[in-house]
Amino acid sequence: MDGSEAMFTTMCALLAAGFESNISADNWTAFRAQMRERLRQQQGPAVDAVREFYRQHELRDAGATLSRYLWFGLVSGPAPKFQTVLRRDEIPPEVLALEGFGEILSNYYLEQNIGQLWRQVQPIYDREVVRLHDEVSQIVFVSTAYLREILDTSSPRTFSIVVEPLVGRITNVRNFGDHYALVLSGGEEIPTNVVRHAFLHFLVDQLPLMYPRVIAAKRPLFEKAAQAPRLAPELKDDFASYFAECTVRALELKLKRMSPGEKEAALSRADEDGYVLVRPLFGALAKYENSEPSMKLFYPDLVRAIDSGAESKRLAAVNFAQAESAPVADEAASEVVARKRKELPTTVPNETEVIAALTEGERRIAEKNPRAAETSFQKVLMRYPDQPRAWYGMGWVALLDQDWPRAKQIFGRLTSGQHAATQDPMVLAWSHIYLAHIYDDEGNPEVARAEYQSALAVDGLPEKAKLAAQKGLAAFGAADKPTARP
């Protein structure tokens, strides 16, 4: 939890450009109001460039405009260049919409000496961090203790809180891949519910993805819930995220100080809003509390404790609330959660030995040890003869052996016929791409082009596969163009 010079500079540029210039500052903190007036007075070529860029990219919805720049501040590296810390395929689309802003912001930072201004305001940010520290630490302690989770500081997954008073009273929650971040404006009231909710998502979101076969049995309940008018639109076609959201809400009811009557009212609201798994998950947590494993290990049992038949009968009597009757949210204290879906298998059996063998095989492939990889994948195929991930691994073994006919046969199996990996977008898309490489090397450009196009047509294909297929097609396009004569 800390301030961020990149976020501070981004907000300075935004206010200097005229964002919220027509908003009354009566309810603003003195610091924010004073900074806006100071920034609006800035002059110079770089300031003019910022204002022109803002004018060209301003959206009708001020919240959506702010969201783009918050994303930019979160994924930007240090001053003065503010280059993104993510690979291009990881960059949120909101940041891609601001392409070119990094260079403009860098010029603005240098021209207006924002680095010195940042150092001047540091005491204000430090005071806010100190004020928030104990409350946030308590949330982290209680949540991790309940889930029996030990945070690994070497893990690539991160959870950050950026304190930025210039944002105003809006609390923003962001999730890009394994990186979770909150932007808190500070002020008197600490949004403990928002912080707890976001941190629980950080701890829980990976669980449904770790046990896809276990949660798959509860999908009929989700399909019923998806009809609820109040259910968040982004959850209606994302089963794993829906399951995680219901799990988080159930955990919140356990961790909040509420009377039995308040908890029952909250469970009823969850049903009416479409979060119908909150109630059975909340009930199943009693078994977890009397057990010893961490939630990460107990989660399959928690899910299996949901009686699908009984829940289906219960849902038949649930009346979903209409969207127009939902209370209007306070935009000044709203929460925005942006989810980026994981590229995880949908066809891997939920068996420890099988998962271990697949993982070992993939590790051996990374080590370029085809014989050891082949042994691991064969273990899986002996148990599951049509397992797509194991066949995909065997295709990689053939590539390492430079056995092109064998590789073409395996990837062909995974892309057509009764054994096609239609339920695993990652395997299906990349199999098309590797076939395209092979056909291109064989001198069959038209077949290779068709394979790239088939990869792009895969529903739910991973972003990296999409970029690879687009790059492959672009290469054909460049080859088709006549060479320009000097």
N, C-alpha and C positions, 0 to 999 in steps of 0.2 A: 504494500500500500504506500503510494507516494504520488507526488506531482510528476508531471511529464512536460519537459520543455517543448517537445514536438506538439503535444496537445495544446499547450499554452500559446505557442506561436500560431497554430491553426486557428484558434479562437480569436486571437488578436486580429489576424487577417480578416476573419469573417466579420467581426464587429467593425473594423475599419472600412470594409466594403459596403456596409449598410445593412447587415443583417439585424433585424429587430429595431431598426431606426425609427419605426412608427409605433413602437410599443412603449407604453408608459412605464417609467422606472420607479414609480412610487413604492412598489413592494419589493424592489430589488435590494440586495445588500449594498451598503455604501461603497464597498470596493468595486463591485461590478458596475454600478452606476458611474462612478468616477472614471473607471477604465474605459467605458464606452465613450464618454465625452472626450477623453484624451485621444483615443484611437480614431475617432471621427475627424479629428483635426489634423491627422497626419497627411503630409503632402510629399510627392516625389514620383518619379517614373515607375518605381516598383509598386507603389501604392496604387497608381493608376492602372497598372497591369492586373493587380489583384481585383480591383473594382470591376474592370472589364470582364475578367474571367468569371467573377461571381454573377454579373449581369447575364452572361451567356448561359450559365449553368443553373440559374435559380429556378426552383420548382414552385408550383402554385402552393403546395403544402409546405409551410415553413418547417414543420417537424421532419419531413422527408429531406429537405435541404440540409438541415442540421445533421441528420443521421449520416449523410454522405461524408461530411467533414469530420464527424466523430470517428467514423471508420478510418478515415485517412490518418487522423492523429494517433489512433491506436496501432496501426501497422507501420508507422513511419519510424525510421531509424533516427540517429542523433543529428543535431544541428552541426553544420549549417546546410547539409545536403538533403536531409530528410528522405533518403532513399528507403523504399519499402524493405522490411526485414523478411518478407515472404517471397517464395517463388511465384512466378506469374500465374501458374495454375492454381495457386492457393489464395490469390488476392480476391477479396470479396468484390462482387460486381459493382457495389457502390463506389469503390475506390477506382475501378477501371473507368467509371463514368467521369472521373476527375483527372483523366490522363493529361499530363502536362502541368498540373498544379504544383508538383514538387519543385520544379525549377523556378516557377514564379514565387513560391513561398521562400525558397532559398534566397532569392534576390531581395525579397521584402525583409527577411530576417537581417541581412547584412546592411541594407540601406537604412533601416529604422533602428538599428542597434538593439534588437529584441533580446539578445543575450544579456546585455546589461540590465534591461528592464526585468528580465526573468530573475536575475540575482537580487534585484531590489525587492521583489515581491515574495521571495522565498520565506521570510518569517511568517507571512500570512498562511502559506501552504503548510508549513511545518506545524503551525498551531492546529490546523484542521486535522492533520494526520495524527497528532498526539490526542486530540479530542475524540477521534474515531477509534483509536487503537484498542482500548479496553473492550468496547462493545463488540467490535468485529472479532477480536481474539476469543471472546466468550462464545460467539456463534460458531467459530471454527472448532473450538474445544468440545462443545456439546455435540455438534454434528458428527465429528470424527469419532468421538467416544461412543455414541449410540450405534454407529455403523461398524465400530471396531476396526477403523481404518487408520493405518499409519501412513502419513504423507511421506512420499519419497521425493526428496529435494533434487534427486538426479533424474527424475522422470521428465520426459518431454512435454507432459501435460502441465499447463500453467494456469493459475488463477490470480488475476491482478485487479487491484482497485486503484483507479486513477482519480485523484482529487483535483477537480477543476471548477472553481467558483464561477468562472465566466460562462459556464454552460447554463446556469440558472437552476431552477428547482427540479428540472427533469432528471430522473435517474434512468440511465440507459444501461441495459445488459447486452453484452455482445458475446457471441461464440463463433470463432472461426477455426474449424477443425478441433484441435486439442487445446486451443488457447481461449480461455474464458476471461472476460474483462468487464468490470463495472466502471462507469463514470459517475462519480458522486460530486455534487456541487458544494457539499459542506453545509453550513448554516446551523441553525439550532437543533432541528429535529433529525435524528439518525434513522434512516429507513431500514430498520432491522429486519422487517419482513421481506423486503426486496433482497437484502444481502443474504439472508438465510436461504431464500428460494433459489437464488443464483448459485450459491455455494453447494447446495444439495444437488442441483443439476450437474455441477462439476463432478461430484462424487458418484452420481447415479447414472448419468446418461450412457455410460459405456456398458452397463449391466445387461439391458435387453439385447445389445449387439453381441455380447459374449455368449448368450444362450438363445440364438434365433429359433432353434427347433423347439425349445421349451415354450416360448411365448407364442409360437405359431398356433398351438392348440387353442389359444384364447382369441384367435382372430375373428370368429363369428360375433363375439361380444363387441369388438371394435367396429365391425361393419354396421352394427345396430347403432352404436354411439356416434358414428360419422354422420348420421342423419340429424343430429342435434343442431338447431340453428345457431346456438351460442358457441359451439365448439370452435376454437381458433382455426381459421381456414388452413393454415400451414400444417395442421395436425391431421386433417381429414384424409390425406393420402400418404401419411408417414406413420406406419404402425409402430415402429421402434420408438420414435419420439413421443408418440401418444402414450405408450406404455411407461416411458420414463417420466412423463409429466404426471401421470396418475400416481406413480410411485413417490415422486417428490411431494405431491399434495398429501398423500397418506402419511408420509414421514413428518410433514409440517404439523399435522394434527397431533402427532405423538409428542413433538418437541415444544409446541406452544403451550402456554398456560391458559387452559380453557376449561370451563365447567362442562359436565356431561351434556347439559342442554345445548351449550354453544357448539360442542363437537357434533351433536346430532343435526343441528341446523346446518352446519358446514357440510356434512355428508349429504344432506338433502339437496343443498345448492349444487354440490358437485354432480349429483345425478341429473338434476334439471339442466345443467350446462353441458352435459354430455360426457363428463369424466366419470363414467360408471364403474370403472375398476378401482376407484379410490376406496369405496366402502369395503369390498372384499379384501383388498390389500391391507387396509387399516386393521381389519379383523385378524388377518394372518400374521400381523406383526407381533401378536401376543406369543405365538409359537417361537418366533425369532428371539424374543426377549428371554425366553426360557431355554434357549440353546446356547452353544458356545462358539460356533464358527462366526467369522466376519460376514457381513452382508454380501460381500463379493462371492463367498463360497455358498452361503445359504440361499441365495436368490432363486435358484431353480426350485427349491422346496417352497419358497414363498409363492412363486407363480403357480406351482402344482396344487397348492392349497386352495386355489380358486375353483369352486365347484361350477363348472360351465353350465351344467343342466339347471342347477338351482338359480344361477344368475340369469339365465335366459328367461326363466319363469318370472323372476323378480322384475326384469326389465320390461316385460310385457305390461306391467302396471305403472311404469314410470312415464310421466308426461314431461317431455322436454319443454323448457321455457322458450317462448318466442323471442326472436332477436330484438324486436322493437321494444320489448318490455325490459331489456337489460339496462341496468343503471349506466348513465353516461360517465365515462372515465374522466378523471381530472388530468388533462393533458400536461399540466405542470408537474405532475408527479407520476407520470406513466412509466411503464416498463416495456421495453422492446427486447424480444429475444429473437435472435437470428440464428437459425440452425444450418449447418453445413453437413450434409449426410456423409456418413462414413462409407468407404469402399470395403465393406466386409462381406464375407461369403454368405450366401443364402442356402447353400446345399450341403454344408458340412454337418455330418451327424454329431449330435451332442454326446459324444463319447470321449472320455479323456484320452484313451489309447490312440484313437483315430486322429484326434486333433494334434496329439504329440507327434505322431508319425508324419502328418502333413507338415507340421512346423519344422521338424527335423529335416524333411526332404527339401523344403524351401531354403533352409539354412545351408544345406549342402550345395544346392544350386548356386547360392550366392558365393560360396567358396569355390565354385567351379570344380566340384567333385561329383561327376555324373554317376559313378558306380555306387557311391554311398547314397546319393539321392534316389537312384533307381531302387535300391533295397528298401528304403523307407516308403516310397510310393507303392511298391509291390505289396507291402504289408497291408496297406489300405485296400488295394484292389482285390486281394484274396478274401477280404471280408465284405467289401462292397464293389462288385465287379464293374459297375457303371459310374463310380464316383467321379464327377467332373473335375474336381480339384486335383485328384490323383492323376487322371489322364492328362490334365494340363501340365502337371509336373513331368510326366513322361515325355510330353512334347518338348519340354525344355531340355530334358536329357538328350533327346535326339538332336536338338540344335547344338548342344555342347559337343556331341559326337560328330557333328557335321554330317549326320545321316539325313539328308534332305528328303528322300522318298518316305522314310519313316516319319519324319516330322510332318510332312504334308498329309500323310495318312491319319495321324493322330489329330491334328488341328482340323482336318476335314471331318473327322468323326464328331468333333465338338461343335461344328457349325451347321451340320445338316443331318437329316435322318432322325431316327427314333432316339439316338443317344445325344442329340444336340443339347448344349448347356443353356437351354432357354430360360431356366430359373436362376442362372448365375450370370448377370450382365458382365462382370469383370472377365470371366473365362470366355464368354461368347465373343465379346468385343476384341480382346487381345488375340484370340485364336484367328479371327478374321484378319487382323493386322499382320500376324506372323505369316499367314498364308500369302498375304499380299507381298510381303518381303520375298518369300520364296519364288512366287510366280514372276516377280519383277526380275530377280536374278536369273531365272530361266529364260528370260526374253519374252514373257507373255504380259505386256503392259496392260492390255485391255482387261484380262482376268484379274490382274493386280488391282487395277482401278476399281473394278466391281467389288473386290473384297474390302477395300477401304470404304467404299460407299455403304456396304453391308454393315461394317463396324459402326459407322455413324448412325445407322438406322436402329441400332440396338436400344431398346427402352431401358433407361437408367444407366447408360454406359458411364464409367468413371471419367472424370475430367481429363486425366492424363491420357487415357485411351483416345478421347475425342481430339485432343491436341495432336497426338501422334498420327491419327487418321487424316486430319486436316493437313498436316505437314506433308504426308505422303501424297495426297491429292494435289497439293500445291506444287510439288516437285514435278508431277506430270504436266500441270498447267504451264510451268516454266519451260519444260522440254518442248511443249507444243508451239511455243512462241518463236517466230523467226529471230535469228540473231541480228542485232542492229549493226549495220556497217558503219565504220568511222567516216 
